[in-house]
Amino acid sequence: MRLKGALAGMILAGAAMGQAAWAACSDGTVSLRGDWGQLRFSVDVADDDASRSRGLMFVEEMARSAGMLFVFDPPRSVSFWMKNTLIPLDMIFTDRTGTVVRVHSNAIPGDLTGIPGGEGIYTVLEINGGLAERYGIAPGSQMQHPVYGDQAAWPCE
């Protein structure tokens, strides 16, 4: 699997891009916002059983601005583990609207302990371990991506 490294990178609000750029949505990017500002990640989307099962297994390094977005349609109770995962990851769990409901920080590579997201999980964004805390991503933050459609708390424009 090839992660799309530096499409736009991770950019804080008010930096090099204007507000109009934040409104743009694409399958290959996820934007997040909260009272801390805004971020953007280049993502691969895992929306079928095979790609969700593989996830980020065997990935030795990942660009700071990259991640993987797991989609569960319909929303459900999900649990992740770190089998064959070589790098620490943060897992950001959202509901159907793209609102963050749980963040698990620094999942331990290779650990087989289940990491539950809770009920009604629609997406999970995996990013490099420690970034969620570093940037303030927490429950209540919002994600923007076309997958949320007309139910999005932060709709694509």
VMD Tcl script that builds the backbone (N, CA, C; Angstrom):
set m [mol new atoms 471]
animate dup $m
set s [atomselect $m all]
$s set {name element resname resid chain x y z} {
  {N N MET 1 A 0.837 -1.167 0.000}
  {CA C MET 1 A 0.000 0.000 0.000}
  {C C MET 1 A 0.884 1.233 0.000}
  {N N ARG 2 A 0.541 2.183 -0.803}
  {CA C ARG 2 A 1.298 3.416 -0.894}
  {C C ARG 2 A 0.508 4.542 -0.254}
  {N N LEU 3 A 1.098 5.173 0.740}
  {CA C LEU 3 A 0.434 6.318 1.374}
  {C C LEU 3 A 0.767 7.574 0.600}
  {N N LYS 4 A -0.213 8.369 0.336}
  {CA C LYS 4 A -0.026 9.630 -0.380}
  {C C LYS 4 A 0.608 10.621 0.578}
  {N N GLY 5 A 1.885 10.875 0.409}
  {CA C GLY 5 A 2.657 11.658 1.356}
  {C C GLY 5 A 2.324 13.114 1.494}
  {N N ALA 6 A 2.677 13.939 0.570}
  {CA C ALA 6 A 2.632 15.374 0.817}
  {C C ALA 6 A 1.699 16.093 -0.140}
  {N N LEU 7 A 0.495 15.607 -0.312}
  {CA C LEU 7 A -0.468 16.248 -1.204}
  {C C LEU 7 A -0.597 17.721 -0.862}
  {N N ALA 8 A -1.076 18.007 0.294}
  {CA C ALA 8 A -1.152 19.396 0.746}
  {C C ALA 8 A -0.450 19.533 2.081}
  {N N GLY 9 A -0.137 18.403 2.693}
  {CA C GLY 9 A 0.503 18.429 4.000}
  {C C GLY 9 A -0.483 18.790 5.079}
  {N N MET 10 A 0.054 18.906 6.247}
  {CA C MET 10 A -0.763 19.295 7.384}
  {C C MET 10 A -0.580 20.793 7.554}
  {N N ILE 11 A -1.701 21.515 7.554}
  {CA C ILE 11 A -1.625 22.963 7.576}
  {C C ILE 11 A -2.535 23.498 8.670}
  {N N LEU 12 A -2.029 24.357 9.523}
  {CA C LEU 12 A -2.861 24.983 10.538}
  {C C LEU 12 A -3.624 26.146 9.925}
  {N N ALA 13 A -4.800 26.416 10.458}
  {CA C ALA 13 A -5.636 27.510 9.955}
  {C C ALA 13 A -4.860 28.807 9.951}
  {N N GLY 14 A -5.103 29.576 8.921}
  {CA C GLY 14 A -4.453 30.873 8.820}
  {C C GLY 14 A -3.063 30.793 8.222}
  {N N ALA 15 A -2.589 29.588 7.915}
  {CA C ALA 15 A -1.260 29.441 7.336}
  {C C ALA 15 A -1.326 29.719 5.838}
  {N N ALA 16 A -0.667 28.911 5.044}
  {CA C ALA 16 A -0.472 29.201 3.637}
  {C C ALA 16 A -1.727 29.145 2.779}
  {N N MET 17 A -2.811 28.525 3.240}
  {CA C MET 17 A -4.006 28.406 2.417}
  {C C MET 17 A -5.116 29.296 2.970}
  {N N GLY 18 A -5.930 29.836 2.087}
  {CA C GLY 18 A -7.059 30.655 2.499}
  {C C GLY 18 A -8.221 29.791 2.941}
  {N N GLN 19 A -9.242 30.398 3.517}
  {CA C GLN 19 A -10.409 29.673 4.016}
  {C C GLN 19 A -11.126 28.916 2.906}
  {N N ALA 20 A -11.139 29.424 1.678}
  {CA C ALA 20 A -11.840 28.742 0.587}
  {C C ALA 20 A -11.246 27.359 0.348}
  {N N ALA 21 A -9.944 27.220 0.519}
  {CA C ALA 21 A -9.304 25.924 0.302}
  {C C ALA 21 A -9.772 24.898 1.321}
  {N N TRP 22 A -10.114 25.339 2.530}
  {CA C TRP 22 A -10.564 24.407 3.555}
  {C C TRP 22 A -11.925 23.829 3.230}
  {N N ALA 23 A -12.715 24.536 2.442}
  {CA C ALA 23 A -14.051 24.067 2.113}
  {C C ALA 23 A -14.004 22.944 1.088}
  {N N ALA 24 A -12.921 22.825 0.346}
  {CA C ALA 24 A -12.800 21.800 -0.681}
  {C C ALA 24 A -12.655 20.423 -0.042}
  {N N CYS 25 A -13.341 19.457 -0.602}
  {CA C CYS 25 A -13.260 18.075 -0.127}
  {C C CYS 25 A -12.752 17.187 -1.253}
  {N N SER 26 A -12.017 16.168 -0.884}
  {CA C SER 26 A -11.623 15.150 -1.850}
  {C C SER 26 A -11.479 13.825 -1.124}
  {N N ASP 27 A -11.604 12.740 -1.860}
  {CA C ASP 27 A -11.486 11.415 -1.258}
  {C C ASP 27 A -10.122 11.194 -0.619}
  {N N GLY 28 A -9.104 11.893 -1.101}
  {CA C GLY 28 A -7.750 11.681 -0.611}
  {C C GLY 28 A -7.314 12.575 0.523}
  {N N THR 29 A -8.238 13.392 1.068}
  {CA C THR 29 A -7.864 14.248 2.193}
  {C C THR 29 A -8.950 14.246 3.262}
  {N N VAL 30 A -8.516 14.408 4.483}
  {CA C VAL 30 A -9.403 14.610 5.627}
  {C C VAL 30 A -8.963 15.906 6.282}
  {N N SER 31 A -9.924 16.772 6.556}
  {CA C SER 31 A -9.648 17.986 7.312}
  {C C SER 31 A -10.272 17.832 8.695}
  {N N LEU 32 A -9.631 18.402 9.679}
  {CA C LEU 32 A -10.159 18.412 11.042}
  {C C LEU 32 A -10.160 19.841 11.537}
  {N N ARG 33 A -11.152 20.141 12.403}
  {CA C ARG 33 A -11.193 21.465 13.012}
  {C C ARG 33 A -11.699 21.353 14.444}
  {N N GLY 34 A -11.306 22.336 15.218}
  {CA C GLY 34 A -11.737 22.441 16.603}
  {C C GLY 34 A -11.375 23.820 17.096}
  {N N ASP 35 A -11.531 24.049 18.387}
  {CA C ASP 35 A -11.175 25.365 18.915}
  {C C ASP 35 A -9.669 25.603 18.864}
  {N N TRP 36 A -8.920 24.589 18.492}
  {CA C TRP 36 A -7.472 24.651 18.370}
  {C C TRP 36 A -7.030 25.076 16.967}
  {N N GLY 37 A -7.916 25.065 15.971}
  {CA C GLY 37 A -7.554 25.428 14.602}
  {C C GLY 37 A -8.002 24.362 13.623}
  {N N GLN 38 A -7.273 24.228 12.511}
  {CA C GLN 38 A -7.605 23.255 11.473}
  {C C GLN 38 A -6.353 22.525 11.012}
  {N N LEU 39 A -6.556 21.291 10.581}
  {CA C LEU 39 A -5.483 20.445 10.047}
  {C C LEU 39 A -5.987 19.731 8.810}
  {N N ARG 40 A -5.072 19.293 7.989}
  {CA C ARG 40 A -5.424 18.466 6.845}
  {C C ARG 40 A -4.421 17.321 6.728}
  {N N PHE 41 A -4.949 16.124 6.458}
  {CA C PHE 41 A -4.122 14.936 6.242}
  {C C PHE 41 A -4.443 14.344 4.878}
  {N N SER 42 A -3.431 13.844 4.201}
  {CA C SER 42 A -3.625 13.024 3.012}
  {C C SER 42 A -3.929 11.620 3.508}
  {N N VAL 43 A -4.961 10.987 2.950}
  {CA C VAL 43 A -5.358 9.673 3.457}
  {C C VAL 43 A -5.582 8.669 2.335}
  {N N ASP 44 A -5.384 7.425 2.694}
  {CA C ASP 44 A -5.899 6.303 1.928}
  {C C ASP 44 A -7.179 5.898 2.627}
  {N N VAL 45 A -8.193 5.520 1.860}
  {CA C VAL 45 A -9.480 5.143 2.429}
  {C C VAL 45 A -9.608 3.624 2.429}
  {N N ALA 46 A -9.967 3.077 3.592}
  {CA C ALA 46 A -10.220 1.640 3.751}
  {C C ALA 46 A -11.720 1.488 3.985}
  {N N ASP 47 A -12.448 1.110 2.921}
  {CA C ASP 47 A -13.903 1.048 3.023}
  {C C ASP 47 A -14.488 -0.303 2.648}
  {N N ASP 48 A -13.633 -1.329 2.617}
  {CA C ASP 48 A -14.125 -2.694 2.415}
  {C C ASP 48 A -13.376 -3.618 3.373}
  {N N ASP 49 A -13.875 -4.834 3.522}
  {CA C ASP 49 A -13.287 -5.753 4.513}
  {C C ASP 49 A -11.795 -5.982 4.295}
  {N N ALA 50 A -11.381 -6.173 3.047}
  {CA C ALA 50 A -9.970 -6.462 2.775}
  {C C ALA 50 A -9.068 -5.292 3.159}
  {N N SER 51 A -9.431 -4.082 2.758}
  {CA C SER 51 A -8.567 -2.937 3.071}
  {C C SER 51 A -8.616 -2.585 4.551}
  {N N ARG 52 A -9.769 -2.772 5.203}
  {CA C ARG 52 A -9.839 -2.520 6.648}
  {C C ARG 52 A -9.006 -3.545 7.413}
  {N N SER 53 A -9.001 -4.800 6.963}
  {CA C SER 53 A -8.213 -5.844 7.644}
  {C C SER 53 A -6.722 -5.572 7.529}
  {N N ARG 54 A -6.285 -5.104 6.397}
  {CA C ARG 54 A -4.861 -4.827 6.180}
  {C C ARG 54 A -4.441 -3.532 6.892}
  {N N GLY 55 A -5.267 -2.508 6.773}
  {CA C GLY 55 A -4.974 -1.253 7.451}
  {C C GLY 55 A -3.557 -0.760 7.210}
  {N N LEU 56 A -2.888 -0.405 8.269}
  {CA C LEU 56 A -1.513 0.091 8.186}
  {C C LEU 56 A -0.489 -0.959 8.619}
  {N N MET 57 A -0.892 -2.235 8.527}
  {CA C MET 57 A 0.058 -3.305 8.857}
  {C C MET 57 A 1.287 -3.212 7.952}
  {N N PHE 58 A 2.423 -3.478 8.531}
  {CA C PHE 58 A 3.705 -3.569 7.843}
  {C C PHE 58 A 4.247 -2.234 7.318}
  {N N VAL 59 A 3.563 -1.133 7.591}
  {CA C VAL 59 A 4.055 0.187 7.196}
  {C C VAL 59 A 5.164 0.568 8.178}
  {N N GLU 60 A 6.360 0.832 7.651}
  {CA C GLU 60 A 7.513 1.117 8.502}
  {C C GLU 60 A 7.625 2.583 8.898}
  {N N GLU 61 A 7.105 3.467 8.076}
  {CA C GLU 61 A 7.094 4.881 8.404}
  {C C GLU 61 A 5.993 5.551 7.596}
  {N N MET 62 A 5.499 6.660 8.142}
  {CA C MET 62 A 4.414 7.364 7.491}
  {C C MET 62 A 4.679 8.860 7.627}
  {N N ALA 63 A 4.473 9.592 6.563}
  {CA C ALA 63 A 4.654 11.043 6.602}
  {C C ALA 63 A 3.765 11.641 7.686}
  {N N ARG 64 A 4.219 12.702 8.304}
  {CA C ARG 64 A 3.456 13.359 9.368}
  {C C ARG 64 A 2.085 13.808 8.864}
  {N N SER 65 A 1.981 14.124 7.597}
  {CA C SER 65 A 0.739 14.639 7.023}
  {C C SER 65 A -0.145 13.545 6.429}
  {N N ALA 66 A 0.160 12.278 6.717}
  {CA C ALA 66 A -0.564 11.161 6.110}
  {C C ALA 66 A -1.338 10.369 7.149}
  {N N GLY 67 A -2.270 9.565 6.667}
  {CA C GLY 67 A -3.041 8.706 7.540}
  {C C GLY 67 A -3.902 7.753 6.740}
  {N N MET 68 A -4.767 7.039 7.441}
  {CA C MET 68 A -5.715 6.133 6.802}
  {C C MET 68 A -7.072 6.354 7.434}
  {N N LEU 69 A -8.104 6.463 6.573}
  {CA C LEU 69 A -9.471 6.646 7.026}
  {C C LEU 69 A -10.234 5.344 6.810}
  {N N PHE 70 A -10.686 4.743 7.917}
  {CA C PHE 70 A -11.487 3.519 7.878}
  {C C PHE 70 A -12.959 3.917 7.915}
  {N N VAL 71 A -13.758 3.363 7.007}
  {CA C VAL 71 A -15.178 3.694 6.922}
  {C C VAL 71 A -15.997 2.451 7.232}
  {N N PHE 72 A -16.976 2.597 8.125}
  {CA C PHE 72 A -17.867 1.496 8.525}
  {C C PHE 72 A -19.309 1.909 8.233}
  {N N ASP 73 A -19.845 1.399 7.129}
  {CA C ASP 73 A -21.203 1.746 6.725}
  {C C ASP 73 A -22.033 0.476 6.675}
  {N N PRO 74 A -22.988 0.324 7.583}
  {CA C PRO 74 A -23.512 1.314 8.522}
  {C C PRO 74 A -22.616 1.435 9.760}
  {N N PRO 75 A -22.800 2.536 10.521}
  {CA C PRO 75 A -22.032 2.718 11.759}
  {C C PRO 75 A -22.241 1.536 12.704}
  {N N ARG 76 A -21.207 1.232 13.486}
  {CA C ARG 76 A -21.254 0.066 14.374}
  {C C ARG 76 A -20.258 0.207 15.511}
  {N N SER 77 A -20.259 -0.784 16.364}
  {CA C SER 77 A -19.251 -0.898 17.408}
  {C C SER 77 A -17.986 -1.456 16.752}
  {N N VAL 78 A -16.860 -0.789 16.934}
  {CA C VAL 78 A -15.606 -1.252 16.337}
  {C C VAL 78 A -14.529 -1.360 17.402}
  {N N SER 79 A -13.575 -2.230 17.139}
  {CA C SER 79 A -12.412 -2.383 18.003}
  {C C SER 79 A -11.209 -2.648 17.097}
  {N N PHE 80 A -10.102 -2.005 17.382}
  {CA C PHE 80 A -8.884 -2.163 16.592}
  {C C PHE 80 A -7.811 -2.832 17.441}
  {N N TRP 81 A -6.820 -3.389 16.782}
  {CA C TRP 81 A -5.629 -3.892 17.451}
  {C C TRP 81 A -4.440 -3.531 16.593}
  {N N MET 82 A -3.253 -3.798 17.075}
  {CA C MET 82 A -2.037 -3.358 16.406}
  {C C MET 82 A -1.213 -4.519 15.843}
  {N N LYS 83 A -1.860 -5.648 15.600}
  {CA C LYS 83 A -1.162 -6.807 15.039}
  {C C LYS 83 A -0.432 -6.408 13.752}
  {N N ASN 84 A 0.824 -6.753 13.675}
  {CA C ASN 84 A 1.681 -6.478 12.516}
  {C C ASN 84 A 1.788 -4.994 12.167}
  {N N THR 85 A 1.463 -4.128 13.101}
  {CA C THR 85 A 1.612 -2.695 12.896}
  {C C THR 85 A 2.933 -2.281 13.531}
  {N N LEU 86 A 3.751 -1.587 12.764}
  {CA C LEU 86 A 5.135 -1.335 13.158}
  {C C LEU 86 A 5.381 0.051 13.744}
  {N N ILE 87 A 4.405 0.937 13.632}
  {CA C ILE 87 A 4.575 2.311 14.119}
  {C C ILE 87 A 3.457 2.650 15.109}
  {N N PRO 88 A 3.724 3.499 16.107}
  {CA C PRO 88 A 2.649 3.917 17.024}
  {C C PRO 88 A 1.641 4.781 16.277}
  {N N LEU 89 A 0.370 4.600 16.623}
  {CA C LEU 89 A -0.701 5.325 15.934}
  {C C LEU 89 A -1.667 5.960 16.926}
  {N N ASP 90 A -2.246 7.079 16.522}
  {CA C ASP 90 A -3.407 7.642 17.197}
  {C C ASP 90 A -4.622 7.209 16.388}
  {N N MET 91 A -5.702 6.862 17.075}
  {CA C MET 91 A -6.947 6.466 16.432}
  {C C MET 91 A -8.019 7.465 16.828}
  {N N ILE 92 A -8.621 8.078 15.824}
  {CA C ILE 92 A -9.628 9.112 16.041}
  {C C ILE 92 A -10.961 8.563 15.548}
  {N N PHE 93 A -11.868 8.284 16.476}
  {CA C PHE 93 A -13.152 7.657 16.183}
  {C C PHE 93 A -14.223 8.728 16.015}
  {N N THR 94 A -15.038 8.635 14.947}
  {CA C THR 94 A -16.107 9.608 14.726}
  {C C THR 94 A -17.457 8.922 14.567}
  {N N ASP 95 A -18.493 9.730 14.763}
  {CA C ASP 95 A -19.851 9.260 14.500}
  {C C ASP 95 A -20.217 9.549 13.040}
  {N N ARG 96 A -21.470 9.355 12.687}
  {CA C ARG 96 A -21.935 9.505 11.299}
  {C C ARG 96 A -21.812 10.934 10.787}
  {N N THR 97 A -21.737 11.912 11.696}
  {CA C THR 97 A -21.632 13.310 11.288}
  {C C THR 97 A -20.183 13.769 11.125}
  {N N GLY 98 A -19.227 12.912 11.485}
  {CA C GLY 98 A -17.822 13.300 11.447}
  {C C GLY 98 A -17.358 13.970 12.724}
  {N N THR 99 A -18.177 13.926 13.757}
  {CA C THR 99 A -17.794 14.497 15.048}
  {C C THR 99 A -16.967 13.473 15.821}
  {N N VAL 100 A -15.824 13.890 16.315}
  {CA C VAL 100 A -14.940 12.996 17.074}
  {C C VAL 100 A -15.614 12.643 18.396}
  {N N VAL 101 A -15.704 11.321 18.647}
  {CA C VAL 101 A -16.309 10.853 19.897}
  {C C VAL 101 A -15.277 10.224 20.833}
  {N N ARG 102 A -14.128 9.824 20.288}
  {CA C ARG 102 A -13.083 9.211 21.125}
  {C C ARG 102 A -11.755 9.320 20.408}
  {N N VAL 103 A -10.692 9.500 21.181}
  {CA C VAL 103 A -9.330 9.481 20.652}
  {C C VAL 103 A -8.519 8.516 21.495}
  {N N HIS 104 A -7.842 7.590 20.840}
  {CA C HIS 104 A -6.904 6.702 21.527}
  {C C HIS 104 A -5.511 7.098 21.046}
  {N N SER 105 A -4.668 7.509 21.965}
  {CA C SER 105 A -3.338 8.002 21.612}
  {C C SER 105 A -2.269 6.937 21.770}
  {N N ASN 106 A -1.319 6.987 20.858}
  {CA C ASN 106 A -0.101 6.173 20.920}
  {C C ASN 106 A -0.356 4.682 21.118}
  {N N ALA 107 A -1.171 4.101 20.253}
  {CA C ALA 107 A -1.356 2.652 20.282}
  {C C ALA 107 A 0.008 1.989 20.070}
  {N N ILE 108 A 0.268 0.950 20.819}
  {CA C ILE 108 A 1.586 0.309 20.866}
  {C C ILE 108 A 1.742 -0.676 19.706}
  {N N PRO 109 A 2.800 -0.504 18.906}
  {CA C PRO 109 A 3.029 -1.419 17.790}
  {C C PRO 109 A 3.048 -2.882 18.248}
  {N N GLY 110 A 2.350 -3.728 17.487}
  {CA C GLY 110 A 2.330 -5.158 17.760}
  {C C GLY 110 A 1.395 -5.603 18.869}
  {N N ASP 111 A 0.808 -4.692 19.623}
  {CA C ASP 111 A -0.056 -5.049 20.751}
  {C C ASP 111 A -1.371 -5.647 20.252}
  {N N LEU 112 A -1.761 -6.774 20.828}
  {CA C LEU 112 A -2.985 -7.457 20.415}
  {C C LEU 112 A -4.196 -7.095 21.276}
  {N N THR 113 A -4.019 -6.183 22.217}
  {CA C THR 113 A -5.121 -5.731 23.056}
  {C C THR 113 A -6.104 -4.925 22.206}
  {N N GLY 114 A -7.386 -5.241 22.341}
  {CA C GLY 114 A -8.397 -4.511 21.590}
  {C C GLY 114 A -8.502 -3.055 22.034}
  {N N ILE 115 A -8.703 -2.169 21.062}
  {CA C ILE 115 A -8.885 -0.748 21.325}
  {C C ILE 115 A -10.297 -0.406 20.848}
  {N N PRO 116 A -11.249 -0.349 21.786}
  {CA C PRO 116 A -12.645 -0.106 21.388}
  {C C PRO 116 A -12.899 1.363 21.067}
  {N N GLY 117 A -13.782 1.574 20.093}
  {CA C GLY 117 A -14.150 2.935 19.734}
  {C C GLY 117 A -15.471 3.353 20.325}
  {N N GLY 118 A -16.286 2.358 20.714}
  {CA C GLY 118 A -17.617 2.646 21.220}
  {C C GLY 118 A -18.671 2.273 20.197}
  {N N GLU 119 A -19.903 2.604 20.497}
  {CA C GLU 119 A -21.039 2.306 19.616}
  {C C GLU 119 A -21.188 3.385 18.551}
  {N N GLY 120 A -21.769 3.024 17.421}
  {CA C GLY 120 A -22.122 3.997 16.393}
  {C C GLY 120 A -20.945 4.655 15.705}
  {N N ILE 121 A -19.831 3.940 15.587}
  {CA C ILE 121 A -18.645 4.498 14.929}
  {C C ILE 121 A -18.795 4.369 13.416}
  {N N TYR 122 A -18.595 5.494 12.731}
  {CA C TYR 122 A -18.703 5.519 11.266}
  {C C TYR 122 A -17.328 5.556 10.604}
  {N N THR 123 A -16.396 6.334 11.172}
  {CA C THR 123 A -15.038 6.353 10.629}
  {C C THR 123 A -14.016 6.339 11.758}
  {N N VAL 124 A -12.825 5.886 11.386}
  {CA C VAL 124 A -11.671 5.947 12.280}
  {C C VAL 124 A -10.504 6.466 11.445}
  {N N LEU 125 A -9.908 7.546 11.910}
  {CA C LEU 125 A -8.732 8.091 11.257}
  {C C LEU 125 A -7.512 7.656 12.055}
  {N N GLU 126 A -6.579 6.979 11.382}
  {CA C GLU 126 A -5.310 6.623 12.018}
  {C C GLU 126 A -4.231 7.560 11.501}
  {N N ILE 127 A -3.508 8.174 12.452}
  {CA C ILE 127 A -2.403 9.073 12.147}
  {C C ILE 127 A -1.224 8.690 13.035}
  {N N ASN 128 A -0.096 9.279 12.785}
  {CA C ASN 128 A 1.088 8.994 13.597}
  {C C ASN 128 A 0.826 9.264 15.072}
  {N N GLY 129 A 1.348 8.371 15.909}
  {CA C GLY 129 A 1.165 8.476 17.344}
  {C C GLY 129 A 1.667 9.796 17.907}
  {N N GLY 130 A 0.858 10.405 18.767}
  {CA C GLY 130 A 1.219 11.636 19.436}
  {C C GLY 130 A 0.695 12.904 18.786}
  {N N LEU 131 A 0.255 12.814 17.519}
  {CA C LEU 131 A -0.196 14.022 16.821}
  {C C LEU 131 A -1.522 14.556 17.351}
  {N N ALA 132 A -2.437 13.666 17.737}
  {CA C ALA 132 A -3.730 14.134 18.246}
  {C C ALA 132 A -3.530 15.022 19.476}
  {N N GLU 133 A -2.712 14.568 20.392}
  {CA C GLU 133 A -2.455 15.369 21.591}
  {C C GLU 133 A -1.693 16.640 21.240}
  {N N ARG 134 A -0.727 16.508 20.381}
  {CA C ARG 134 A 0.091 17.666 20.004}
  {C C ARG 134 A -0.749 18.798 19.423}
  {N N TYR 135 A -1.740 18.451 18.609}
  {CA C TYR 135 A -2.549 19.470 17.946}
  {C C TYR 135 A -3.887 19.736 18.623}
  {N N GLY 136 A -4.232 18.975 19.644}
  {CA C GLY 136 A -5.461 19.238 20.388}
  {C C GLY 136 A -6.696 18.526 19.868}
  {N N ILE 137 A -6.527 17.535 18.995}
  {CA C ILE 137 A -7.678 16.790 18.472}
  {C C ILE 137 A -8.290 16.009 19.627}
  {N N ALA 138 A -9.580 16.237 19.869}
  {CA C ALA 138 A -10.255 15.660 21.033}
  {C C ALA 138 A -11.733 15.481 20.705}
  {N N PRO 139 A -12.465 14.747 21.566}
  {CA C PRO 139 A -13.912 14.652 21.360}
  {C C PRO 139 A -14.528 16.036 21.168}
  {N N GLY 140 A -15.421 16.110 20.186}
  {CA C GLY 140 A -16.038 17.379 19.826}
  {C C GLY 140 A -15.421 18.015 18.595}
  {N N SER 141 A -14.159 17.665 18.282}
  {CA C SER 141 A -13.556 18.134 17.034}
  {C C SER 141 A -14.371 17.571 15.874}
  {N N GLN 142 A -14.263 18.180 14.708}
  {CA C GLN 142 A -15.036 17.734 13.552}
  {C C GLN 142 A -14.118 17.381 12.396}
  {N N MET 143 A -14.529 16.348 11.637}
  {CA C MET 143 A -13.810 15.901 10.467}
  {C C MET 143 A -14.607 16.250 9.224}
  {N N GLN 144 A -13.907 16.590 8.156}
  {CA C GLN 144 A -14.546 16.875 6.874}
  {C C GLN 144 A -13.993 15.928 5.822}
  {N N HIS 145 A -14.906 15.226 5.147}
  {CA C HIS 145 A -14.565 14.292 4.071}
  {C C HIS 145 A -15.864 13.984 3.331}
  {N N PRO 146 A -15.809 13.699 2.029}
  {CA C PRO 146 A -17.033 13.409 1.281}
  {C C PRO 146 A -17.869 12.257 1.836}
  {N N VAL 147 A -17.275 11.334 2.556}
  {CA C VAL 147 A -17.995 10.163 3.056}
  {C C VAL 147 A -19.142 10.530 4.007}
  {N N TYR 148 A -19.074 11.706 4.650}
  {CA C TYR 148 A -20.120 12.099 5.599}
  {C C TYR 148 A -21.377 12.623 4.904}
  {N N GLY 149 A -21.253 13.012 3.637}
  {CA C GLY 149 A -22.404 13.425 2.839}
  {C C GLY 149 A -23.262 14.484 3.505}
  {N N ASP 150 A -24.586 14.325 3.357}
  {CA C ASP 150 A -25.509 15.341 3.864}
  {C C ASP 150 A -25.719 15.274 5.377}
  {N N GLN 151 A -25.078 14.320 6.052}
  {CA C GLN 151 A -25.175 14.236 7.510}
  {C C GLN 151 A -24.003 14.904 8.224}
  {N N ALA 152 A -23.098 15.487 7.453}
  {CA C ALA 152 A -21.870 16.041 8.013}
  {C C ALA 152 A -22.113 17.233 8.929}
  {N N ALA 153 A -21.441 17.237 10.066}
  {CA C ALA 153 A -21.443 18.389 10.954}
  {C C ALA 153 A -20.648 19.532 10.300}
  {N N TRP 154 A -19.646 19.186 9.489}
  {CA C TRP 154 A -18.833 20.137 8.747}
  {C C TRP 154 A -18.910 19.742 7.285}
  {N N PRO 155 A -19.942 20.179 6.569}
  {CA C PRO 155 A -20.179 19.693 5.201}
  {C C PRO 155 A -19.148 20.193 4.205}
  {N N CYS 156 A -18.975 19.410 3.156}
  {CA C CYS 156 A -18.184 19.836 2.009}
  {C C CYS 156 A -18.979 20.914 1.277}
  {N N GLU 157 A -18.288 21.878 0.750}
  {CA C GLU 157 A -18.976 22.952 0.018}
  {C C GLU 157 A -18.589 22.934 -1.428}
}
mol reanalyze $m
mol bondsrecalc $m
mol representation Tube
mol addrep $m
